Amino acid sequence: MLFAVRLPEMVAGTLLLLGGAMVAMGLLARRHGDLAYFGAMMVGWALVLSRLWLTELPWSHAQTELGLAVLMSLITWAAVQFLVRYAGRRLRWLDVALPAQALLMLVTLWLAGPARLYPVSGLWFLVLSLEIAAAAIFYLLETRRRSQGQLWLMGPLLAVVGVALATEFLAQQTRLDARVGYVAQLIPSLVFITLALRLLQRYGRALESAEQGRAELEVRIREATAQIERNFAQLSELKVEQVTDRERKRIAADLHDDLGAKLLTIVHTSDNERISTLAREALEEMRLSVRGLTGKPVRLSDALGDWRAEVVSRLTQSGVEGEWHAPPDEEVAGTLSARAYVQTTRILREAISNIIKHSRASRCTVTCALADGDFQLVVQDNGRGIPLELDGRLDKGHGMASMKGRAKQLQGQCLVESGPGYGTVIRLTLPLDRHVTSG
């Protein structure tokens, strides 16, 4: 009883469990589409294996034979696609031919009727077997040509499956002991389980490698951003304006043409959302730094327009109601130095990022004003405020030290007012006579 029923049930259950997991992983990771096909093949084979213990079915033998034939066409579809893609190839015509074949097989079996079902299905089984054999040969040739390491494992496993299926066919057509055919049906299942564990191991290593690649990319982006900051700091200290201007333009061009192009490529080609987001943020930061390096002043009215567009967009996308108050354009005159524009933009970005990530606010108000020879920028939210554990140590939390440091570089100041449950107010004040020139 254990060998005849329980063992097939346990094997089929294992096939269903592993197959379902591999289908899910293959669909989530598009680069590993071969996993989805192999998982589908395992699920199909588990259903085929169920006939070893499901002997009393509520339909006729002809209907069972028809269902088995259709199931074998789907298994063949999955097996051929798995072998081709596991070999590192994708044949577009197979994406159309295999589904069409499955449909054609169903139509021919239905037209054959119960009287001719068995010979027609037998002919189809022969065709499907030849297709799987051809796919296996294609895989072995491709793997050998590319000198890939999995040949030592897949070659013997494919041979074992082929011998087992041939033995089962002979057992059905001759008077061999029925137990021989029974064992021959279980052997492919054990091979599939072994190969599934191998594929899962490969998938785990691929995930580990991808994670390592993401970590390396993050380090490189941080290094690139730090290098941009260092270059800007060094250039700002140069006393010869002509040399400074020429060097800034050279670095800006190099960053735009080299690093900018690479980051843009990552944004549009990466399958990982985290990497794409990180690269997009680094690209925006690089463009801001390039704008600062060029040294071109910015009209104060244009700067206010840029800041408003960015702030309102980010808040809206994060579900925070944003309000922007600034003087009319006709009351705003003069230009803002490139350095002041860049540093003020970064301070404002950091403040908005804190609101989005930490404040849990539903509303944020940004107010810009010109008063007493100063440019004032006030960012206020109705969030939970800065936690008590940071009370008295605001410079150590949420990038406050960075914002205050940037304001100090501009001979201004950045003040933070907050209380748990009462929101947070950030006040930036810059002296206009140092950073704004009349237009």
C-alpha positions as CSV (number, residue, x, y, z in Angstrom):
1,M,0.0,0.0,0.0
2,L,2.8,2.4,0.9
3,F,4.7,1.7,-2.4
4,A,1.6,1.6,-4.6
5,V,-0.3,4.7,-3.3
6,R,1.5,6.7,-0.6
7,L,4.8,7.0,-2.4
8,P,3.2,8.4,-5.6
9,E,1.1,10.7,-3.5
10,M,4.1,12.1,-1.7
11,V,6.1,12.4,-4.9
12,A,3.2,14.2,-6.6
13,G,2.7,16.5,-3.6
14,T,6.4,17.4,-3.7
15,L,6.2,18.1,-7.5
16,L,3.2,20.4,-7.0
17,L,4.8,22.3,-4.1
18,L,8.2,22.8,-5.9
19,G,6.5,23.4,-9.3
20,G,4.2,26.1,-7.9
21,A,7.0,27.9,-6.2
22,M,9.1,27.8,-9.3
23,V,6.3,29.1,-11.5
24,A,5.8,32.0,-9.0
25,M,9.6,32.8,-9.0
26,G,9.8,32.6,-12.7
27,L,6.9,35.0,-13.2
28,L,8.4,37.5,-10.7
29,A,11.9,37.4,-12.1
30,R,11.6,37.8,-15.8
31,R,15.2,36.9,-16.4
32,H,14.6,33.5,-15.0
33,G,11.6,32.6,-17.2
34,D,12.9,29.1,-17.6
35,L,11.9,28.5,-13.9
36,A,8.3,29.2,-14.8
37,Y,8.3,26.6,-17.6
38,F,10.0,24.0,-15.5
39,G,7.6,24.6,-12.7
40,A,4.7,24.2,-15.1
41,M,6.1,21.0,-16.4
42,M,6.4,19.7,-12.8
43,V,2.8,20.6,-12.0
44,G,1.7,18.8,-15.2
45,W,3.7,15.7,-14.4
46,A,2.2,15.6,-10.9
47,L,-1.3,15.5,-12.5
48,V,-0.2,12.7,-14.8
49,L,1.2,10.8,-11.8
50,S,-2.1,11.0,-10.0
51,R,-3.5,8.3,-12.3
52,L,-1.4,5.8,-10.3
53,W,-3.8,6.0,-7.3
54,L,-6.9,7.7,-8.8
55,T,-8.4,4.6,-10.3
56,E,-12.2,5.3,-9.9
57,L,-13.0,8.5,-11.8
58,P,-16.5,9.9,-12.5
59,W,-15.9,9.9,-16.3
60,S,-15.1,7.4,-19.0
61,H,-11.7,6.0,-20.1
62,A,-12.0,7.8,-23.4
63,Q,-12.4,11.1,-21.5
64,T,-9.5,10.3,-19.3
65,E,-7.3,9.5,-22.3
66,L,-8.4,12.8,-24.0
67,G,-7.5,14.7,-20.8
68,L,-4.2,12.9,-20.5
69,A,-3.3,13.7,-24.1
70,V,-4.1,17.4,-23.8
71,L,-2.0,17.4,-20.5
72,M,0.9,15.8,-22.3
73,S,0.8,18.5,-25.0
74,L,1.0,21.2,-22.3
75,I,3.9,19.3,-20.6
76,T,5.7,19.1,-23.9
77,W,5.1,22.9,-24.4
78,A,6.7,23.6,-21.0
79,A,9.5,21.1,-21.4
80,V,10.6,22.3,-24.8
81,Q,10.6,26.0,-23.8
82,F,12.5,25.1,-20.6
83,L,15.2,23.3,-22.4
84,V,15.6,26.0,-25.1
85,R,15.7,28.9,-22.5
86,Y,17.9,27.0,-20.1
87,A,20.3,26.7,-22.9
88,G,20.4,30.5,-23.1
89,R,18.3,30.9,-26.2
90,R,14.8,32.1,-27.1
91,L,13.2,31.0,-30.3
92,R,10.4,33.4,-31.1
93,W,8.7,31.0,-33.4
94,L,8.3,28.5,-30.6
95,D,6.2,31.0,-28.7
96,V,3.6,30.7,-31.4
97,A,4.1,27.1,-32.6
98,L,3.8,25.3,-29.3
99,P,0.4,26.9,-28.2
100,A,-0.9,26.3,-31.8
101,Q,0.2,22.7,-31.6
102,A,-1.6,22.2,-28.3
103,L,-4.8,23.6,-29.8
104,L,-4.4,21.5,-32.9
105,M,-3.9,18.4,-30.9
106,L,-7.1,19.1,-28.9
107,V,-9.1,19.6,-32.1
108,T,-7.8,16.5,-33.8
109,L,-8.5,14.3,-30.8
110,W,-12.0,15.7,-30.5
111,L,-12.7,15.1,-34.2
112,A,-11.3,11.6,-34.0
113,G,-14.0,10.6,-31.5
114,P,-13.9,7.7,-29.1
115,A,-13.5,5.1,-31.8
116,R,-10.2,6.4,-33.1
117,L,-9.0,8.3,-30.0
118,Y,-6.4,5.8,-28.9
119,P,-4.5,5.4,-32.3
120,V,-4.6,9.2,-32.9
121,S,-3.4,10.0,-29.3
122,G,-0.7,7.4,-29.7
123,L,0.5,9.1,-32.9
124,W,0.5,12.4,-31.1
125,F,2.5,10.9,-28.1
126,L,5.1,9.8,-30.6
127,V,5.3,13.4,-32.1
128,L,5.5,15.0,-28.6
129,S,8.3,12.5,-27.6
130,L,10.3,13.4,-30.7
131,E,9.9,17.1,-30.0
132,I,11.2,16.7,-26.4
133,A,14.1,14.5,-27.7
134,A,14.9,17.2,-30.3
135,A,14.8,19.9,-27.6
136,A,17.1,17.8,-25.4
137,I,19.6,17.4,-28.2
138,F,19.4,21.1,-29.0
139,Y,20.1,21.9,-25.3
140,L,23.1,19.5,-25.1
141,L,24.6,20.9,-28.3
142,E,24.1,24.5,-27.2
143,T,25.5,23.8,-23.8
144,R,28.5,22.0,-25.2
145,R,29.2,24.8,-27.7
146,R,29.1,27.4,-24.9
147,S,31.1,25.1,-22.6
148,Q,28.6,25.7,-19.8
149,G,29.1,23.9,-16.5
150,Q,25.6,22.3,-16.2
151,L,26.3,19.8,-18.9
152,W,27.7,17.3,-16.5
153,L,24.4,17.2,-14.6
154,M,21.8,17.7,-17.2
155,G,23.2,15.2,-19.7
156,P,22.9,12.2,-17.3
157,L,19.5,13.4,-16.0
158,L,18.1,13.7,-19.5
159,A,19.4,10.2,-20.3
160,V,17.7,8.8,-17.2
161,V,14.4,10.4,-18.1
162,G,14.6,9.2,-21.6
163,V,15.3,5.6,-20.6
164,A,12.5,5.7,-18.0
165,L,9.9,7.0,-20.5
166,A,11.0,4.4,-23.1
167,T,10.7,1.6,-20.4
168,E,7.2,2.8,-19.5
169,F,6.2,2.8,-23.2
170,L,7.5,-0.8,-23.6
171,A,5.8,-1.9,-20.5
172,Q,2.5,-0.6,-21.9
173,Q,3.0,-2.2,-25.3
174,T,4.4,-5.6,-24.2
175,R,3.9,-8.1,-21.4
176,L,6.6,-6.7,-19.1
177,D,5.9,-6.9,-15.4
178,A,3.6,-4.0,-14.5
179,R,5.8,-3.1,-11.6
180,V,8.6,-2.2,-14.1
181,G,6.3,0.4,-15.8
182,Y,5.2,1.6,-12.3
183,V,8.8,2.3,-11.3
184,A,9.5,3.8,-14.7
185,Q,6.8,6.4,-14.1
186,L,8.3,7.4,-10.7
187,I,11.9,7.8,-11.9
188,P,11.2,11.0,-14.0
189,S,9.5,12.5,-11.0
190,L,12.6,12.0,-8.8
191,V,14.8,13.4,-11.6
192,F,12.5,16.5,-11.8
193,I,12.8,17.0,-8.0
194,T,16.6,16.7,-8.1
195,L,16.8,19.2,-11.0
196,A,14.3,21.6,-9.3
197,L,16.6,21.7,-6.2
198,R,19.5,22.4,-8.5
199,L,17.6,25.3,-10.2
200,L,16.5,26.7,-6.9
201,Q,20.1,26.7,-5.8
202,R,21.1,28.5,-9.0
203,Y,18.3,31.0,-8.4
204,G,19.5,31.7,-4.9
205,R,23.0,32.3,-6.1
206,A,21.7,34.7,-8.7
207,L,19.7,36.6,-6.1
208,E,22.8,36.8,-3.9
209,S,24.8,38.1,-6.9
210,A,22.2,40.7,-7.8
211,E,22.1,41.9,-4.2
212,Q,25.8,42.2,-4.2
213,G,25.6,44.1,-7.5
214,R,23.0,46.5,-6.0
215,A,25.3,47.1,-3.0
216,E,28.2,47.8,-5.3
217,L,26.1,50.2,-7.4
218,E,25.0,52.1,-4.2
219,V,28.6,52.4,-3.1
220,R,29.6,53.7,-6.6
221,I,26.8,56.2,-6.6
222,R,27.7,57.5,-3.1
223,E,31.3,57.7,-4.2
224,A,30.4,59.6,-7.3
225,T,28.2,62.0,-5.3
226,A,30.9,62.5,-2.8
227,Q,33.4,63.1,-5.6
228,I,31.1,65.8,-7.0
229,E,30.8,67.4,-3.6
230,R,34.6,67.3,-3.2
231,N,35.2,68.8,-6.7
232,F,32.7,71.5,-6.0
233,A,34.3,72.4,-2.7
234,Q,37.8,72.4,-4.2
235,L,36.7,74.5,-7.1
236,S,35.0,77.0,-4.8
237,E,38.3,77.6,-3.1
238,L,40.2,78.5,-6.2
239,K,41.1,82.2,-6.4
240,V,41.7,82.5,-10.1
241,E,38.2,83.0,-11.6
242,Q,39.3,82.1,-15.1
243,V,40.8,78.7,-14.1
244,T,37.8,78.0,-11.8
245,D,35.3,78.6,-14.6
246,R,37.2,76.5,-17.1
247,E,37.7,73.6,-14.7
248,R,34.0,73.6,-13.6
249,K,32.9,73.5,-17.2
250,R,35.2,70.5,-18.0
251,I,34.0,68.5,-15.0
252,A,30.3,69.4,-15.7
253,A,30.8,68.1,-19.3
254,D,32.5,64.9,-18.1
255,L,29.8,64.2,-15.6
256,H,27.0,64.9,-18.0
257,D,28.5,62.8,-20.8
258,D,29.9,59.9,-18.8
259,L,28.2,59.4,-15.4
260,G,24.9,61.0,-16.6
261,A,24.7,58.6,-19.6
262,K,25.4,55.6,-17.4
263,L,22.9,56.5,-14.8
264,L,20.3,57.2,-17.5
265,T,21.0,53.7,-18.9
266,I,20.5,52.2,-15.5
267,V,17.2,54.0,-15.0
268,H,15.7,52.7,-18.3
269,T,17.2,49.2,-18.3
270,S,17.2,47.9,-14.7
271,D,14.5,45.4,-13.8
272,N,14.9,46.3,-10.1
273,E,12.7,49.1,-8.9
274,R,15.1,50.0,-6.0
275,I,18.1,50.3,-8.3
276,S,16.1,52.4,-10.8
277,T,14.9,54.8,-8.1
278,L,18.3,55.1,-6.6
279,A,19.8,55.8,-10.1
280,R,17.1,58.4,-10.9
281,E,17.8,60.2,-7.6
282,A,21.5,60.1,-8.3
283,L,20.8,61.5,-11.8
284,E,18.8,64.4,-10.4
285,E,21.5,65.1,-7.9
286,M,24.2,65.0,-10.6
287,R,22.2,67.4,-12.8
288,L,21.9,69.8,-9.9
289,S,25.6,69.6,-9.2
290,V,26.4,70.1,-12.9
291,R,24.2,73.2,-12.8
292,G,26.1,74.5,-9.9
293,L,29.5,73.7,-11.5
294,T,28.6,75.7,-14.6
295,G,28.5,78.8,-12.3
296,K,25.6,80.3,-14.2
297,P,23.3,82.5,-12.0
298,V,19.6,81.8,-11.8
299,R,16.8,84.4,-11.9
300,L,15.2,84.4,-8.5
301,S,11.8,84.1,-10.0
302,D,12.9,81.1,-12.0
303,A,14.4,79.5,-8.9
304,L,11.1,80.0,-7.0
305,G,9.2,78.4,-10.0
306,D,11.6,75.4,-10.0
307,W,11.3,74.8,-6.3
308,R,7.5,75.1,-6.3
309,A,7.1,72.6,-9.2
310,E,9.4,70.1,-7.5
311,V,7.9,70.5,-4.0
312,V,4.3,70.3,-5.0
313,S,5.0,67.3,-7.3
314,R,6.8,65.3,-4.6
315,L,4.2,66.1,-1.9
316,T,1.3,65.2,-4.2
317,Q,2.8,61.9,-5.2
318,S,3.3,61.0,-1.6
319,G,-0.3,61.9,-0.6
320,V,0.6,65.1,1.3
321,E,-1.4,68.2,0.7
322,G,1.0,70.9,-0.4
323,E,0.6,74.7,-0.2
324,W,3.1,77.2,-1.7
325,H,3.2,80.9,-0.9
326,A,5.6,83.3,-2.6
327,P,5.7,86.9,-3.8
328,P,4.4,87.7,-7.3
329,D,7.0,87.5,-10.0
330,E,6.8,91.3,-10.5
331,E,8.0,91.8,-6.9
332,V,10.9,89.3,-7.3
333,A,13.9,90.9,-9.0
334,G,17.5,89.9,-9.3
335,T,19.4,86.7,-9.9
336,L,20.6,84.0,-7.4
337,S,24.2,82.7,-7.5
338,A,24.6,79.1,-8.8
339,R,26.1,78.1,-5.5
340,A,23.2,79.5,-3.5
341,Y,20.6,78.0,-5.8
342,V,22.2,74.5,-5.5
343,Q,22.6,74.6,-1.7
344,T,19.1,76.0,-1.2
345,T,17.6,73.3,-3.5
346,R,19.4,70.6,-1.4
347,I,18.1,72.1,1.9
348,L,14.6,72.2,0.5
349,R,14.8,68.6,-0.8
350,E,16.1,67.3,2.5
351,A,13.2,69.1,4.4
352,I,10.6,67.7,2.0
353,S,12.2,64.2,2.2
354,N,11.9,64.3,6.0
355,I,8.2,65.2,5.8
356,I,7.5,62.4,3.4
357,K,9.6,59.7,5.1
358,H,9.2,60.6,8.8
359,S,6.6,63.2,9.7
360,R,3.4,61.3,8.9
361,A,2.0,64.7,8.0
362,S,-1.1,65.3,5.9
363,R,-0.3,68.9,5.0
364,C,2.8,70.9,4.3
365,T,3.1,74.7,3.7
366,V,6.1,76.3,2.1
367,T,6.4,80.1,2.4
368,C,8.9,82.3,0.6
369,A,9.4,85.9,1.4
370,L,11.8,88.9,0.9
371,A,12.2,91.0,4.0
372,D,14.8,93.2,5.7
373,G,17.4,92.4,3.1
374,D,17.0,88.6,3.6
375,F,15.5,85.7,1.6
376,Q,13.3,83.6,4.0
377,L,12.1,80.1,3.3
378,V,9.7,78.5,5.9
379,V,8.7,74.8,5.6
380,Q,5.9,73.8,8.1
381,D,4.1,70.5,8.4
382,N,1.3,69.2,10.7
383,G,3.0,65.8,11.4
384,R,4.1,64.1,14.6
385,G,7.1,66.2,15.1
386,I,10.6,65.1,15.9
387,P,10.7,62.1,18.4
388,L,11.6,62.7,22.0
389,E,14.7,60.5,21.7
390,L,16.2,63.1,19.5
391,D,15.2,66.0,21.8
392,G,18.2,68.2,22.3
393,R,20.1,66.3,19.5
394,L,18.3,67.6,16.4
395,D,21.5,67.9,14.6
396,K,21.9,64.1,14.7
397,G,18.6,63.3,13.2
398,H,16.9,63.4,9.8
399,G,19.8,65.3,8.1
400,M,19.4,68.4,10.2
401,A,23.2,68.8,10.5
402,S,23.5,68.8,6.7
403,M,20.8,71.5,6.2
404,K,22.4,73.7,8.9
405,G,25.8,73.2,7.4
406,R,24.7,74.2,4.0
407,A,23.0,77.3,5.3
408,K,26.2,78.2,7.2
409,Q,28.2,77.9,4.0
410,L,25.9,80.6,2.5
411,Q,26.4,82.9,5.6
412,G,22.8,82.1,6.5
413,Q,21.1,80.1,9.2
414,C,18.6,77.2,9.3
415,L,16.5,76.9,12.5
416,V,14.3,73.9,13.4
417,E,11.3,74.2,15.7
418,S,9.5,71.0,16.6
419,G,7.5,69.3,19.3
420,P,6.1,65.7,19.5
421,G,2.6,65.9,18.0
422,Y,2.9,69.6,17.0
423,G,4.6,69.2,13.6
424,T,7.9,70.7,12.6
425,V,8.9,74.2,11.3
426,I,12.2,74.7,9.4
427,R,13.2,78.4,8.8
428,L,16.0,79.1,6.3
429,T,17.3,82.7,6.1
430,L,19.9,83.9,3.5
431,P,21.4,87.4,3.2
432,L,20.4,88.8,-0.1
433,D,23.3,91.2,-0.4
434,R,25.7,88.1,-0.6
435,H,23.8,85.9,-3.0
436,V,21.3,88.0,-5.0
437,T,22.3,90.6,-7.6
438,S,20.0,93.1,-9.2
439,G,18.7,92.1,-12.6
